[in-house]
Amino acid sequence: MSVEGHTRKQVQMHAVARNITQQFVSKAPPQFKDTFAYGKVFYSSLDGRPVTVEEYVPGDFVKYVNNDGQCLEAPSEEYDVAFGKAECLVHFSYNYSNKKMMLLDIQGSMFNLYDPEIATAELNDELDDSGEFYFCAGNLSCLSISKFNR
C-alpha cells in the first residue's frame, strides 16, 4: 500500500472511531456523566507528501486499551472511572458493529481521544485480490478481539 493510501485509511479509521464514539455517547444514560470524544482529522499534503492533521489535545497522555486488546491498569485512582468507561466503549463498538469490528488503541488525555485502531473480525475482503487489510496495518483482527473478550 502506498503512503497516500495508508494516510487516507488513517483518516477513514478515525472517522469511523469518531462516529462509533458519538453513538456510544448518545446511548449512555445521563448518570454516565463524562464521556469520550474524538476530534476531527484531516487529510492534506505537505511538500507533496500526504499528512494527517488533527487538533492539539492538551493534558497528560494516557493509554486505556492497547491495539492488541489488552486493557491496561489505571495509573492512579483519579483515572479509574475513565479506564472503566474505555472498556465500555470497546464493548459497545463490538456489539454496535454486530461483532464485525472493535475500536481499540483507546488513548488520549482523559476523555479526549486520538489515534485509534480498529480490529475487524475479518482481516480483509476474501473476494478482493489486492490483499489489502481493512483499515490499516495496525488491524490485528480477531487476535485483538479474542484477547479483549477474555
N, C-alpha and C positions, 0 to 999 in steps of 0.2 A: 504494500500500500504506500502511496506517496505521502510526503509530509503534508501536502494540502488535504488529501483525503483523511488522514488521521486528525488533522486540526478541525476539519469540518465535523467529523464524528464526535470530537470532544464537545463542540458547541451543541450538537444534536443531543448527546447524552445529558448534558447539563440541562437542556430544555425539558427533557423527559423527567429528570430528577426534580426539577422545579415544579412541574405540573403535578407529579405524584405527591410532593410535599404540600402543595396547595390543597389537593384533595384531602389529604390527611388532616390538615388544619381545619378545613370546612366541616369535617365529620367529627372532630374532637368535641366532647362535651364542655360547657363553659367552665366547669371546675378543673379542667385540664390546665387552664391558665396559659403560661408562656409556651409558645410552640416555635418550631423551626421555620426558617425561610432561606431560600437560595436567591441571591441577586441575579441579575441578567449577565450573560456572557455574550460577547460579540465576536464575529469572525472579521478579520481585516488582513491587511498585508503591510509590511514594513520593509522598505528597501527590497521589494519584490519577493519577500518571504511571508508565508502565511503565519498569522499570530492569532491568539485569542486575547481578548481584553475584557477584564472584569473590574468591578469597583473594589477599592481597598476595603478590607474588613479589619477594623481596629480591635485590639484586645489580644489576650493570650490564646495561642493555638492549642486546641485540644482534639485528639482523635478518639472517637467513641467506638467505632467498629471498623476493623481492617477490611480490605477488599477481599481477603480470603474467608470472610465470615466470622472471624474471631471477635467476640465482644471484649472490650478492654475494661480494666478496672478504673474507677474514678480516682483521680489523684488526691482528692480531698472530699469531705462531706458536702461542701458547697456545690459540688458537681453531681452528686448522687441522682438528683431529680432529672437533670439533663441526660445523664447516661441511661437512665431507665426509659426516658422518652425517645432516645435514639433507637433503642431496641424495639420500642413500639412502632416507630416509623419504618424500620426494616420489615417487621412482621406485616404491617399494613401494606407495604409495597408488594410483597409476595402475594398476599391474599387479593389485593386490588387488581393485580395483573392476572388473576386466575392461575397463579403458580407458574407463570411464564418468565418472570424476571424478579430480581430482588435488588433494591437500592442498597449499595454498600459503600464502604470507604467514607463513612459518615464522620466529617471533621469540620472544624471551624472555630469560631470564637463564641462560646456559649450557644446561643440559638441561631446565630448567623453562619450558615454552612457554605462550603465551597469545595470544588474539585472532587465530585462524586465519581464512583464507578458503578456500573450496573452489571450484575451477573445474570445470565439468561439460562433457562432450562436446556435450551439447545444452543450450541456454540455458533452455528451458522445454518443457513438455509441449505439443506441437503440437495435441493433442486438447482442451486446456483453453483455453477462450475468454477467461480472465481476463487473459492476457498476463503473468502473474506469473512472475518468474525463479525458478529453483531456488535455494535458499539465500538469498542477499542481493544487494544492488546491487553488491557487490564481486566478483561472479562474472563474470570476464572470459572465461569459456567457452573455446572452442577456441583463441582467440588466446593465452591464457596457456599452455595445454597445448603448442601448437606452439612457442612461444618456449622453454619449458623443454626440450623434446625436441631442440632444435638442437644 
